[in-house]
Amino acid sequence: MSPSPTNYPPSFLREAARLRAFTPPFAFSAFFSPEDTLLCICATENALTRVKANHPRITELTTGSGLVGLHALMQEQRASLVGLDVDRSAIDVARSNASHLGVSARAMFMLADLWSESTLTILREYNPDLLICNPPYIPEPQHRKLEIEAGSGADGTAHLMRTLEIAAELKPQSLALSWCSVSDPERVLQGAARAGYALDSLYIVAIADGEYSRTVHDYLKA
């Protein structure tokens, strides 16, 4: 017998209304996957409820188009946002998007490398209550580097582990992170525990590799 529809988990499509505001002239940067971005939005909404501050300070690392952080600003009218990315074109796109959504006064986007001491200085001064990272997370092939905006290390966790190092120092009240099943989820959770954080909520969706490119990377097939 087939299971009744009531036994199926809720459809992920029900959450898609959260993306309704992000239509043209809202623009996207070079790297964008709607599924994992929507997951990070859901996680960010949850993480924001854990922040006890009258005027929450939000930082989005590897911000890209700024979508997740900008969504948080629209959810919390008293919040401010600092978005950081290593891709200059992404920063330009994010600033334009903030203007389009009417939140430029509460959003600042800056060119920054996560591994730079100057980035840490920026973050120490801003002292975020909520830290978001929806980074590149596909493991890089052996003996070859991906583009700087996409490279995420041999196991796909480079940006996430760096985010957790930053969190261990800054101690934001809450984190919202996004990663892939092939990028060592156990290592991410262990790193979070070392930084003083525990998993509160987990959002999962299946995304087939190659869904957009119509190819599956050979080195990931195993």
Z-matrix of the N, CA and C atoms (Angstrom, degrees):
N
C 1 1.456
C 2 1.521 1 109.74
N 3 1.297 2 116.12 1 148.11
C 4 1.464 3 121.10 2 176.84
C 5 1.518 4 109.03 3 -84.28
N 6 1.325 5 116.49 4 144.59
C 7 1.466 6 118.57 5 177.36
C 8 1.520 7 110.45 6 -65.66
N 9 1.312 8 115.54 7 148.05
C 10 1.463 9 118.67 8 178.41
C 11 1.518 10 109.18 9 -71.40
N 12 1.355 11 118.18 10 152.71
C 13 1.478 12 120.90 11 -179.42
C 14 1.511 13 113.44 12 -55.00
N 15 1.344 14 117.31 13 -27.25
C 16 1.459 15 119.41 14 -177.80
C 17 1.527 16 111.86 15 -69.40
N 18 1.350 17 116.34 16 -14.96
C 19 1.458 18 119.58 17 179.52
C 20 1.521 19 113.09 18 -88.28
N 21 1.322 20 117.22 19 -8.71
C 22 1.445 21 120.34 20 179.98
C 23 1.526 22 109.81 21 -77.77
N 24 1.312 23 117.36 22 147.99
C 25 1.474 24 118.55 23 174.73
C 26 1.525 25 110.03 24 -67.59
N 27 1.324 26 117.49 25 159.72
C 28 1.476 27 120.08 26 179.29
C 29 1.534 28 110.95 27 -57.17
N 30 1.306 29 116.28 28 142.92
C 31 1.465 30 120.64 29 179.69
C 32 1.526 31 110.19 30 -71.24
N 33 1.318 32 114.74 31 135.03
C 34 1.465 33 119.84 32 177.36
C 35 1.522 34 110.73 33 -63.07
N 36 1.333 35 116.90 34 -26.93
C 37 1.460 36 120.69 35 -179.43
C 38 1.528 37 111.72 36 -61.63
N 39 1.321 38 117.16 37 -24.03
C 40 1.466 39 119.86 38 179.15
C 41 1.520 40 111.90 39 -64.20
N 42 1.326 41 116.11 40 -22.55
C 43 1.463 42 120.43 41 -177.91
C 44 1.532 43 112.28 42 -87.71
N 45 1.341 44 116.99 43 -7.99
C 46 1.462 45 120.62 44 -171.73
C 47 1.524 46 113.48 45 -64.82
N 48 1.322 47 117.63 46 -19.57
C 49 1.468 48 119.92 47 179.80
C 50 1.523 49 111.28 48 -60.06
N 51 1.329 50 116.97 49 -22.29
C 52 1.462 51 120.16 50 178.28
C 53 1.528 52 111.81 51 -63.76
N 54 1.319 53 117.53 52 -19.75
C 55 1.466 54 121.50 53 -179.45
C 56 1.529 55 112.53 54 -93.41
N 57 1.312 56 116.72 55 2.24
C 58 1.471 57 119.61 56 -172.77
C 59 1.524 58 112.85 57 -60.94
N 60 1.321 59 116.97 58 -33.63
C 61 1.474 60 119.79 59 -178.00
C 62 1.519 61 112.06 60 -72.69
N 63 1.326 62 116.89 61 -15.75
C 64 1.467 63 120.09 62 -171.46
C 65 1.525 64 111.47 63 -100.98
N 66 1.326 65 113.89 64 59.54
C 67 1.464 66 122.07 65 176.96
C 68 1.525 67 108.23 66 -116.57
N 69 1.332 68 118.32 67 162.06
C 70 1.478 69 120.06 68 -178.40
C 71 1.519 70 111.43 69 -49.28
N 72 1.342 71 116.30 70 138.59
C 73 1.470 72 128.10 71 12.95
C 74 1.531 73 115.98 72 -83.49
N 75 1.346 74 119.21 73 8.75
C 76 1.459 75 118.96 74 171.34
C 77 1.525 76 108.00 75 -57.56
N 78 1.326 77 116.38 76 136.26
C 79 1.471 78 120.50 77 -175.49
C 80 1.518 79 110.15 78 -121.35
N 81 1.329 80 115.48 79 158.92
C 82 1.465 81 121.01 80 -179.09
C 83 1.516 82 110.18 81 -115.08
N 84 1.333 83 114.81 82 153.47
C 85 1.454 84 120.41 83 177.06
C 86 1.523 85 109.02 84 -82.79
N 87 1.333 86 117.00 85 -173.46
C 88 1.467 87 121.26 86 -171.56
C 89 1.518 88 112.64 87 -63.31
N 90 1.336 89 118.09 88 -33.63
C 91 1.455 90 121.77 89 -175.55
C 92 1.520 91 109.58 90 -114.94
N 93 1.347 92 116.35 91 116.32
C 94 1.452 93 120.21 92 -178.49
C 95 1.521 94 109.59 93 -151.88
N 96 1.318 95 116.39 94 126.95
C 97 1.461 96 122.69 95 173.22
C 98 1.519 97 107.27 96 -124.63
N 99 1.326 98 118.67 97 116.98
C 100 1.469 99 119.78 98 -174.09
C 101 1.519 100 113.25 99 -62.97
N 102 1.344 101 117.67 100 -35.37
C 103 1.463 102 118.82 101 -176.62
C 104 1.525 103 112.26 102 -65.30
N 105 1.339 104 116.54 103 -52.10
C 106 1.465 105 116.56 104 -176.59
C 107 1.520 106 111.61 105 -71.63
N 108 1.334 107 117.61 106 -27.32
C 109 1.461 108 119.46 107 175.11
C 110 1.521 109 110.73 108 -66.23
N 111 1.330 110 116.64 109 -41.76
C 112 1.463 111 120.44 110 177.85
C 113 1.525 112 110.72 111 -65.29
N 114 1.331 113 117.36 112 -39.16
C 115 1.463 114 120.00 113 175.18
C 116 1.520 115 110.99 114 -59.46
N 117 1.327 116 116.31 115 -43.66
C 118 1.457 117 119.88 116 -178.78
C 119 1.524 118 111.04 117 -67.07
N 120 1.318 119 117.65 118 -33.18
C 121 1.457 120 121.39 119 174.17
C 122 1.532 121 110.18 120 -60.82
N 123 1.346 122 116.06 121 -46.82
C 124 1.469 123 119.65 122 179.46
C 125 1.525 124 110.32 123 -60.86
N 126 1.339 125 116.24 124 -44.01
C 127 1.463 126 120.31 125 179.76
C 128 1.520 127 111.23 126 -64.71
N 129 1.325 128 116.43 127 -38.16
C 130 1.462 129 120.66 128 -179.63
C 131 1.523 130 111.36 129 -66.47
N 132 1.321 131 117.01 130 -41.36
C 133 1.467 132 119.60 131 176.73
C 134 1.525 133 110.20 132 -58.25
N 135 1.333 134 116.03 133 -43.51
C 136 1.462 135 120.31 134 179.09
C 137 1.524 136 110.60 135 -64.99
N 138 1.339 137 115.98 136 -46.26
C 139 1.465 138 120.28 137 -178.55
C 140 1.527 139 111.23 138 -62.23
N 141 1.325 140 116.74 139 -34.59
C 142 1.461 141 120.86 140 -178.69
C 143 1.526 142 111.32 141 -65.32
N 144 1.333 143 116.91 142 -30.06
C 145 1.472 144 119.52 143 178.22
C 146 1.517 145 111.51 144 -69.41
N 147 1.343 146 117.10 145 -17.09
C 148 1.466 147 121.12 146 179.83
C 149 1.531 148 112.32 147 -87.63
N 150 1.321 149 116.45 148 -6.45
C 151 1.460 150 120.88 149 -177.68
C 152 1.524 151 109.44 150 -88.12
N 153 1.307 152 115.54 151 123.19
C 154 1.462 153 121.41 152 178.90
C 155 1.527 154 108.19 153 -106.29
N 156 1.318 155 115.26 154 84.48
C 157 1.465 156 121.30 155 179.23
C 158 1.519 157 108.08 156 -152.93
N 159 1.320 158 115.88 157 141.26
C 160 1.469 159 119.39 158 179.72
C 161 1.514 160 111.94 159 -68.98
N 162 1.332 161 116.20 160 -33.22
C 163 1.460 162 121.66 161 179.60
C 164 1.532 163 108.34 162 -130.49
N 165 1.331 164 116.65 163 81.10
C 166 1.468 165 120.39 164 -172.94
C 167 1.529 166 112.42 165 -59.42
N 168 1.308 167 115.30 166 134.69
C 169 1.461 168 121.90 167 174.97
C 170 1.538 169 107.95 168 -100.26
N 171 1.314 170 115.56 169 120.69
C 172 1.466 171 121.80 170 -175.08
C 173 1.521 172 109.36 171 -113.63
N 174 1.322 173 116.84 172 136.35
C 175 1.462 174 121.60 173 171.59
C 176 1.517 175 108.61 174 -122.51
N 177 1.335 176 115.79 175 130.57
C 178 1.467 177 120.75 176 173.37
C 179 1.523 178 108.34 177 -113.33
N 180 1.325 179 115.78 178 113.89
C 181 1.459 180 121.52 179 176.07
C 182 1.520 181 109.14 180 -85.00
N 183 1.347 182 117.23 181 152.72
C 184 1.477 183 122.69 182 -174.10
C 185 1.530 184 108.55 183 46.57
N 186 1.325 185 115.87 184 55.72
C 187 1.465 186 121.42 185 -166.94
C 188 1.519 187 114.17 186 -70.97
N 189 1.338 188 118.83 187 -24.90
C 190 1.464 189 119.81 188 -179.09
C 191 1.516 190 111.31 189 58.67
N 192 1.326 191 116.84 190 -124.67
C 193 1.464 192 121.48 191 -179.96
C 194 1.517 193 112.44 192 -73.42
N 195 1.333 194 117.14 193 -8.60
C 196 1.464 195 121.12 194 -178.21
C 197 1.508 196 114.26 195 85.21
N 198 1.327 197 116.80 196 4.93
C 199 1.466 198 121.00 197 -168.59
C 200 1.527 199 113.11 198 -56.62
N 201 1.312 200 118.25 199 -49.27
C 202 1.463 201 119.67 200 -174.71
C 203 1.532 202 110.85 201 -65.60
N 204 1.320 203 116.68 202 -46.77
C 205 1.455 204 119.69 203 178.67
C 206 1.522 205 112.66 204 -63.47
N 207 1.329 206 116.12 205 -39.35
C 208 1.462 207 119.75 206 179.19
C 209 1.526 208 110.92 207 -67.19
N 210 1.312 209 117.02 208 -36.60
C 211 1.466 210 119.75 209 174.65
C 212 1.531 211 110.30 210 -59.98
N 213 1.335 212 116.32 211 -42.63
C 214 1.462 213 120.07 212 178.88
C 215 1.525 214 111.04 213 -61.25
N 216 1.329 215 117.32 214 -38.88
C 217 1.468 216 120.48 215 177.97
C 218 1.522 217 111.34 216 -62.60
N 219 1.321 218 116.17 217 -37.68
C 220 1.465 219 119.19 218 -179.95
C 221 1.526 220 111.01 219 -73.61
N 222 1.339 221 117.25 220 -25.57
C 223 1.467 222 120.59 221 176.41
C 224 1.520 223 111.65 222 -77.74
N 225 1.328 224 116.43 223 -34.98
C 226 1.468 225 121.61 224 -176.83
C 227 1.522 226 108.83 225 -122.40
N 228 1.320 227 115.64 226 101.06
C 229 1.453 228 121.36 227 -172.38
C 230 1.528 229 114.04 228 -67.96
N 231 1.317 230 117.75 229 -14.27
C 232 1.468 231 120.90 230 -179.38
C 233 1.524 232 112.06 231 -100.16
N 234 1.318 233 116.50 232 3.04
C 235 1.457 234 120.28 233 -175.53
C 236 1.523 235 111.76 234 -86.85
N 237 1.349 236 115.23 235 158.77
C 238 1.463 237 122.17 236 171.78
C 239 1.528 238 107.91 237 -124.88
N 240 1.338 239 115.47 238 159.54
C 241 1.466 240 120.47 239 -173.53
C 242 1.521 241 110.69 240 -135.31
N 243 1.337 242 115.64 241 135.94
C 244 1.452 243 122.50 242 165.31
C 245 1.524 244 107.31 243 -119.18
N 246 1.335 245 116.61 244 120.54
C 247 1.451 246 122.08 245 179.19
C 248 1.519 247 110.48 246 -110.82
N 249 1.318 248 117.18 247 132.26
C 250 1.459 249 122.41 248 -177.43
C 251 1.530 250 110.22 249 -121.29
N 252 1.341 251 115.63 250 140.06
C 253 1.466 252 120.38 251 176.98
C 254 1.518 253 108.79 252 -154.59
N 255 1.337 254 116.17 253 151.35
C 256 1.462 255 121.45 254 179.80
C 257 1.528 256 111.73 255 -85.83
N 258 1.333 257 116.34 256 -10.71
C 259 1.467 258 122.27 257 -177.41
C 260 1.536 259 109.86 258 -96.73
N 261 1.326 260 116.49 259 112.89
C 262 1.467 261 120.23 260 -176.90
C 263 1.530 262 112.01 261 -60.07
N 264 1.331 263 117.52 262 -38.69
C 265 1.458 264 119.96 263 -179.24
C 266 1.527 265 110.95 264 -65.55
N 267 1.333 266 117.33 265 -33.48
C 268 1.456 267 120.29 266 177.19
C 269 1.522 268 111.27 267 -65.04
N 270 1.323 269 116.81 268 -39.42
C 271 1.464 270 120.54 269 178.52
C 272 1.522 271 110.49 270 -61.92
N 273 1.315 272 117.21 271 -42.62
C 274 1.465 273 120.97 272 177.96
C 275 1.528 274 110.88 273 -61.58
N 276 1.340 275 116.04 274 -42.20
C 277 1.464 276 120.99 275 179.36
C 278 1.524 277 110.20 276 -64.25
N 279 1.323 278 116.88 277 -45.42
C 280 1.466 279 120.56 278 -178.34
C 281 1.530 280 111.89 279 -63.12
N 282 1.320 281 117.03 280 -40.95
C 283 1.465 282 119.50 281 178.26
C 284 1.526 283 110.84 282 -62.77
N 285 1.326 284 116.27 283 -41.67
C 286 1.463 285 120.46 284 178.18
C 287 1.529 286 110.70 285 -63.58
N 288 1.325 287 116.30 286 -40.05
C 289 1.461 288 120.02 287 179.42
C 290 1.522 289 111.85 288 -65.35
N 291 1.322 290 117.07 289 -39.41
C 292 1.461 291 120.32 290 178.28
C 293 1.525 292 110.85 291 -61.88
N 294 1.329 293 115.48 292 -39.67
C 295 1.464 294 120.19 293 177.76
C 296 1.525 295 110.64 294 -65.06
N 297 1.333 296 116.31 295 -43.99
C 298 1.465 297 121.04 296 179.30
C 299 1.528 298 111.42 297 -59.40
N 300 1.331 299 116.37 298 -38.58
C 301 1.466 300 120.32 299 -177.93
C 302 1.526 301 113.28 300 -85.75
N 303 1.330 302 116.76 301 -3.17
C 304 1.456 303 120.87 302 176.46
C 305 1.520 304 114.68 303 75.95
N 306 1.354 305 117.23 304 26.69
C 307 1.464 306 119.53 305 -178.58
C 308 1.529 307 112.25 306 -121.71
N 309 1.318 308 117.41 307 19.30
C 310 1.466 309 120.83 308 -177.59
C 311 1.523 310 112.95 309 -57.07
N 312 1.313 311 117.23 310 -31.94
C 313 1.463 312 120.40 311 -178.37
C 314 1.520 313 112.20 312 -67.44
N 315 1.330 314 117.28 313 -19.58
C 316 1.464 315 120.79 314 -178.38
C 317 1.528 316 112.79 315 -112.81
N 318 1.329 317 117.37 316 4.82
C 319 1.463 318 120.67 317 -175.86
C 320 1.523 319 110.97 318 -127.57
N 321 1.317 320 116.61 319 133.51
C 322 1.455 321 122.28 320 175.91
C 323 1.530 322 108.06 321 -129.81
N 324 1.325 323 116.44 322 130.09
C 325 1.460 324 121.30 323 179.75
C 326 1.524 325 109.09 324 -118.88
N 327 1.329 326 115.12 325 132.69
C 328 1.459 327 120.19 326 -172.96
C 329 1.516 328 110.94 327 -134.99
N 330 1.340 329 115.20 328 144.84
C 331 1.459 330 122.28 329 174.73
C 332 1.519 331 108.30 330 -75.02
N 333 1.334 332 117.39 331 123.53
C 334 1.466 333 119.54 332 -175.49
C 335 1.523 334 110.46 333 -159.44
N 336 1.312 335 115.10 334 143.61
C 337 1.456 336 123.95 335 174.57
C 338 1.527 337 107.68 336 -100.13
N 339 1.327 338 117.84 337 127.28
C 340 1.459 339 120.92 338 -176.16
C 341 1.526 340 113.24 339 -58.19
N 342 1.322 341 116.20 340 -27.23
C 343 1.453 342 119.91 341 -175.65
C 344 1.536 343 112.68 342 -92.55
N 345 1.322 344 116.79 343 5.89
C 346 1.454 345 120.83 344 -178.45
C 347 1.532 346 111.01 345 -88.92
N 348 1.328 347 116.24 346 141.72
C 349 1.459 348 120.55 347 176.70
C 350 1.527 349 110.84 348 -64.55
N 351 1.337 350 116.97 349 -31.63
C 352 1.462 351 119.80 350 178.43
C 353 1.530 352 111.39 351 -64.58
N 354 1.334 353 116.21 352 -32.11
C 355 1.460 354 120.00 353 176.77
C 356 1.520 355 110.15 354 -66.42
N 357 1.322 356 116.44 355 -42.87
C 358 1.464 357 119.77 356 176.94
C 359 1.525 358 111.57 357 -61.10
N 360 1.319 359 116.09 358 -37.61
C 361 1.468 360 119.84 359 178.03
C 362 1.521 361 110.46 360 -61.95
N 363 1.322 362 116.40 361 -44.50
C 364 1.472 363 121.10 362 177.96
C 365 1.523 364 110.38 363 -58.35
N 366 1.336 365 115.95 364 -46.58
C 367 1.457 366 120.55 365 -176.09
C 368 1.527 367 112.10 366 -70.19
N 369 1.319 368 117.04 367 -36.93
C 370 1.475 369 119.40 368 176.80
C 371 1.525 370 110.43 369 -61.20
N 372 1.341 371 116.08 370 -42.58
C 373 1.463 372 120.10 371 -178.47
C 374 1.532 373 111.18 372 -68.39
N 375 1.326 374 116.61 373 -37.73
C 376 1.475 375 120.12 374 -178.60
C 377 1.526 376 110.88 375 -77.64
N 378 1.335 377 117.25 376 -36.24
C 379 1.462 378 122.88 377 176.13
C 380 1.542 379 111.59 378 55.37
N 381 1.329 380 118.03 379 67.83
C 382 1.463 381 120.26 380 -173.61
C 383 1.527 382 113.00 381 -67.83
N 384 1.332 383 115.22 382 147.26
C 385 1.464 384 122.30 383 172.30
C 386 1.523 385 111.10 384 -85.37
N 387 1.334 386 116.36 385 -31.56
C 388 1.461 387 122.41 386 -179.93
C 389 1.517 388 108.77 387 -128.80
N 390 1.330 389 116.54 388 129.65
C 391 1.457 390 122.65 389 179.46
C 392 1.528 391 108.39 390 -115.72
N 393 1.340 392 115.79 391 123.34
C 394 1.464 393 122.43 392 -178.03
C 395 1.521 394 108.67 393 -114.71
N 396 1.333 395 116.95 394 139.48
C 397 1.466 396 120.19 395 172.12
C 398 1.524 397 109.26 396 -147.10
N 399 1.324 398 115.57 397 113.89
C 400 1.463 399 123.12 398 174.30
C 401 1.532 400 105.95 399 -118.10
N 402 1.339 401 116.87 400 78.42
C 403 1.463 402 121.22 401 -164.92
C 404 1.523 403 112.70 402 -94.69
N 405 1.337 404 117.00 403 175.95
C 406 1.466 405 119.61 404 163.04
C 407 1.525 406 108.08 405 -59.97
N 408 1.337 407 117.68 406 137.80
C 409 1.471 408 118.56 407 -176.91
C 410 1.526 409 113.91 408 -142.27
N 411 1.328 410 118.65 409 10.16
C 412 1.455 411 120.14 410 175.90
C 413 1.531 412 108.75 411 -81.50
N 414 1.341 413 118.59 412 125.79
C 415 1.469 414 119.71 413 179.80
C 416 1.531 415 111.17 414 -57.07
N 417 1.327 416 114.97 415 140.11
C 418 1.461 417 119.68 416 179.14
C 419 1.528 418 110.66 417 -77.79
N 420 1.329 419 117.60 418 146.57
C 421 1.470 420 119.88 419 177.18
C 422 1.519 421 110.92 420 -67.65
N 423 1.341 422 116.16 421 156.94
C 424 1.459 423 120.14 422 177.90
C 425 1.522 424 110.48 423 -63.50
N 426 1.322 425 115.17 424 140.39
C 427 1.467 426 122.69 425 173.72
C 428 1.532 427 113.00 426 64.61
N 429 1.348 428 117.53 427 18.73
C 430 1.466 429 118.46 428 177.85
C 431 1.519 430 109.01 429 -150.34
N 432 1.319 431 115.51 430 133.94
C 433 1.451 432 121.36 431 177.70
C 434 1.526 433 109.84 432 -97.75
N 435 1.321 434 115.47 433 140.93
C 436 1.460 435 119.93 434 172.21
C 437 1.528 436 108.96 435 -82.94
N 438 1.336 437 116.26 436 173.87
C 439 1.456 438 120.04 437 177.40
C 440 1.527 439 109.66 438 -54.71
N 441 1.317 440 117.08 439 152.28
C 442 1.460 441 120.83 440 -174.80
C 443 1.524 442 111.75 441 -58.66
N 444 1.353 443 116.85 442 -31.91
C 445 1.458 444 119.47 443 -179.72
C 446 1.521 445 111.62 444 -75.19
N 447 1.364 446 117.53 445 -18.99
C 448 1.465 447 121.37 446 -175.36
C 449 1.509 448 113.32 447 -110.72
N 450 1.319 449 118.20 448 -19.67
C 451 1.448 450 121.41 449 -175.74
C 452 1.517 451 112.21 450 -64.54
N 453 1.316 452 116.27 451 130.96
C 454 1.465 453 119.55 452 -176.09
C 455 1.520 454 112.17 453 -136.07
N 456 1.341 455 117.33 454 19.98
C 457 1.454 456 120.61 455 176.26
C 458 1.514 457 113.33 456 84.71
N 459 1.325 458 115.46 457 174.77
C 460 1.460 459 121.23 458 -173.78
C 461 1.521 460 113.19 459 -64.11
N 462 1.349 461 117.46 460 -31.21
C 463 1.465 462 118.93 461 -179.52
C 464 1.527 463 112.88 462 -112.26
N 465 1.318 464 117.50 463 8.62
C 466 1.465 465 121.13 464 175.63
C 467 1.517 466 115.59 465 79.49
N 468 1.327 467 117.58 466 8.22
C 469 1.471 468 119.56 467 -174.85
C 470 1.525 469 113.88 468 -110.04
N 471 1.327 470 118.16 469 8.25
C 472 1.468 471 120.27 470 -171.43
C 473 1.527 472 112.42 471 -54.02
N 474 1.321 473 118.07 472 -51.30
C 475 1.465 474 120.77 473 -177.30
C 476 1.529 475 111.78 474 -68.33
N 477 1.332 476 115.84 475 -37.52
C 478 1.460 477 119.16 476 -178.76
C 479 1.528 478 111.53 477 -67.30
N 480 1.324 479 116.48 478 -43.32
C 481 1.463 480 119.03 479 179.70
C 482 1.526 481 110.73 480 -66.17
N 483 1.330 482 116.51 481 -36.00
C 484 1.461 483 119.16 482 175.54
C 485 1.525 484 110.50 483 -66.69
N 486 1.325 485 117.31 484 -39.40
C 487 1.461 486 120.85 485 176.65
C 488 1.519 487 110.74 486 -59.87
N 489 1.325 488 116.96 487 -40.17
C 490 1.459 489 120.59 488 179.83
C 491 1.524 490 111.53 489 -70.24
N 492 1.329 491 117.60 490 -33.64
C 493 1.466 492 120.23 491 173.26
C 494 1.530 493 109.91 492 -61.38
N 495 1.331 494 115.39 493 -43.78
C 496 1.470 495 120.19 494 178.84
C 497 1.528 496 110.33 495 -64.06
N 498 1.342 497 115.96 496 -42.81
C 499 1.470 498 119.93 497 179.93
C 500 1.521 499 111.31 498 -63.03
N 501 1.332 500 116.82 499 -36.68
C 502 1.460 501 120.23 500 179.91
C 503 1.519 502 110.98 501 -61.73
N 504 1.324 503 116.98 502 -32.30
C 505 1.458 504 120.34 503 179.26
C 506 1.524 505 112.12 504 -84.25
N 507 1.341 506 116.68 505 -45.32
C 508 1.465 507 119.89 506 -172.75
C 509 1.528 508 113.40 507 -83.99
N 510 1.317 509 118.13 508 -24.64
C 511 1.460 510 123.74 509 179.53
C 512 1.530 511 113.50 510 55.45
N 513 1.342 512 118.86 511 52.56
C 514 1.463 513 118.55 512 172.70
C 515 1.530 514 110.00 513 -61.59
N 516 1.324 515 116.44 514 157.15
C 517 1.458 516 119.84 515 -176.55
C 518 1.522 517 112.34 516 -68.60
N 519 1.341 518 116.74 517 -27.20
C 520 1.458 519 119.29 518 -174.10
C 521 1.526 520 110.33 519 -152.73
N 522 1.341 521 115.89 520 153.59
C 523 1.462 522 122.73 521 178.28
C 524 1.524 523 109.46 522 -126.43
N 525 1.342 524 116.01 523 148.16
C 526 1.467 525 122.51 524 169.87
C 527 1.522 526 106.68 525 -131.98
N 528 1.336 527 116.67 526 112.19
C 529 1.458 528 121.92 527 -175.18
C 530 1.519 529 110.37 528 -122.12
N 531 1.334 530 114.94 529 152.07
C 532 1.467 531 120.69 530 178.66
C 533 1.513 532 108.85 531 -129.72
N 534 1.334 533 116.28 532 133.67
C 535 1.465 534 118.59 533 176.75
C 536 1.518 535 110.10 534 -152.87
N 537 1.331 536 115.77 535 177.49
C 538 1.452 537 123.62 536 -171.62
C 539 1.526 538 110.02 537 -114.19
N 540 1.321 539 117.38 538 152.02
C 541 1.463 540 121.25 539 -177.81
C 542 1.524 541 112.61 540 -63.61
N 543 1.329 542 118.39 541 -22.98
C 544 1.458 543 120.36 542 178.93
C 545 1.530 544 111.59 543 -88.29
N 546 1.330 545 117.28 544 1.43
C 547 1.462 546 119.93 545 -178.04
C 548 1.528 547 111.95 546 -110.33
N 549 1.347 548 116.22 547 43.16
C 550 1.463 549 123.36 548 169.86
C 551 1.531 550 113.32 549 55.95
N 552 1.339 551 118.13 550 65.92
C 553 1.468 552 120.57 551 179.57
C 554 1.529 553 113.12 552 -56.40
N 555 1.348 554 117.13 553 -36.10
C 556 1.464 555 119.48 554 -178.75
C 557 1.525 556 111.06 555 -62.08
N 558 1.326 557 116.70 556 -39.86
C 559 1.466 558 119.81 557 179.42
C 560 1.536 559 110.47 558 -63.89
N 561 1.337 560 116.26 559 -39.06
C 562 1.462 561 119.81 560 178.85
C 563 1.528 562 110.49 561 -62.35
N 564 1.324 563 116.80 562 -46.01
C 565 1.467 564 119.91 563 -179.10
C 566 1.521 565 111.58 564 -66.03
N 567 1.323 566 116.74 565 -37.93
C 568 1.461 567 119.58 566 177.00
C 569 1.527 568 111.15 567 -65.36
N 570 1.351 569 115.66 568 -39.71
C 571 1.462 570 119.74 569 177.01
C 572 1.518 571 111.63 570 -64.32
N 573 1.331 572 116.26 571 -38.56
C 574 1.466 573 120.26 572 177.79
C 575 1.526 574 110.66 573 -63.99
N 576 1.321 575 116.02 574 -41.12
C 577 1.468 576 119.44 575 179.52
C 578 1.524 577 110.92 576 -63.38
N 579 1.338 578 116.48 577 -40.85
C 580 1.469 579 119.12 578 177.82
C 581 1.522 580 111.38 579 -63.84
N 582 1.332 581 116.37 580 -30.94
C 583 1.467 582 120.54 581 179.69
C 584 1.524 583 112.27 582 -80.86
N 585 1.343 584 116.38 583 -7.23
C 586 1.458 585 120.00 584 177.48
C 587 1.517 586 114.48 585 100.41
N 588 1.333 587 117.64 586 19.16
C 589 1.460 588 121.57 587 -177.47
C 590 1.521 589 110.68 588 -120.82
N 591 1.338 590 116.33 589 149.50
C 592 1.459 591 122.48 590 176.59
C 593 1.527 592 109.04 591 -123.74
N 594 1.315 593 115.93 592 150.78
C 595 1.462 594 120.97 593 -179.78
C 596 1.523 595 109.78 594 -67.38
N 597 1.327 596 116.54 595 125.03
C 598 1.455 597 122.20 596 179.77
C 599 1.521 598 111.11 597 -101.30
N 600 1.318 599 116.30 598 -49.08
C 601 1.463 600 121.66 599 -179.11
C 602 1.519 601 108.73 600 -141.10
N 603 1.338 602 115.98 601 144.75
C 604 1.459 603 121.64 602 -179.23
C 605 1.520 604 109.39 603 -129.55
N 606 1.330 605 116.14 604 124.44
C 607 1.457 606 122.46 605 179.60
C 608 1.530 607 108.18 606 -112.64
N 609 1.331 608 117.20 607 130.76
C 610 1.460 609 121.38 608 -173.48
C 611 1.521 610 110.25 609 -130.91
N 612 1.347 611 115.89 610 139.16
C 613 1.460 612 121.17 611 170.63
C 614 1.523 613 107.82 612 -144.76
N 615 1.327 614 116.82 613 146.60
C 616 1.465 615 121.24 614 179.20
C 617 1.523 616 109.16 615 -88.01
N 618 1.335 617 116.40 616 124.85
C 619 1.462 618 122.78 617 176.22
C 620 1.520 619 107.33 618 -125.11
N 621 1.328 620 117.02 619 117.88
C 622 1.468 621 120.46 620 -179.19
C 623 1.520 622 110.35 621 -73.93
N 624 1.342 623 116.32 622 128.10
C 625 1.467 624 119.87 623 174.57
C 626 1.519 625 108.27 624 -60.53
N 627 1.306 626 116.56 625 133.83
C 628 1.457 627 119.89 626 -179.50
C 629 1.516 628 113.76 627 90.60
N 630 1.344 629 116.84 628 5.19
C 631 1.466 630 119.54 629 -177.65
C 632 1.523 631 111.41 630 -59.55
N 633 1.342 632 115.78 631 -34.69
C 634 1.451 633 119.38 632 -178.81
C 635 1.525 634 111.65 633 -96.49
N 636 1.334 635 116.56 634 -37.85
C 637 1.461 636 119.85 635 -175.83
C 638 1.519 637 112.71 636 -87.58
N 639 1.354 638 116.89 637 -12.58
C 640 1.467 639 123.37 638 -177.27
C 641 1.516 640 112.58 639 66.17
N 642 1.319 641 117.91 640 17.61
C 643 1.460 642 122.03 641 175.11
C 644 1.527 643 108.84 642 -133.79
N 645 1.311 644 115.64 643 152.51
C 646 1.455 645 121.46 644 174.88
C 647 1.521 646 107.22 645 -112.41
N 648 1.323 647 116.73 646 128.19
C 649 1.458 648 119.92 647 -179.15
C 650 1.532 649 109.97 648 -61.77
N 651 1.313 650 116.74 649 124.47
C 652 1.465 651 121.28 650 -177.06
C 653 1.520 652 112.35 651 -55.83
N 654 1.341 653 116.63 652 -39.33
C 655 1.459 654 119.11 653 -174.37
C 656 1.543 655 112.19 654 -72.28
N 657 1.348 656 118.28 655 -10.36
C 658 1.456 657 121.18 656 178.05
C 659 1.527 658 112.75 657 -98.47
N 660 1.341 659 117.57 658 -8.30
C 661 1.465 660 119.79 659 -172.74
C 662 1.518 661 113.40 660 -61.76
N 663 1.330 662 115.81 661 -29.38
C 664 1.470 663 119.14 662 179.95
C 665 1.516 664 112.53 663 -76.83
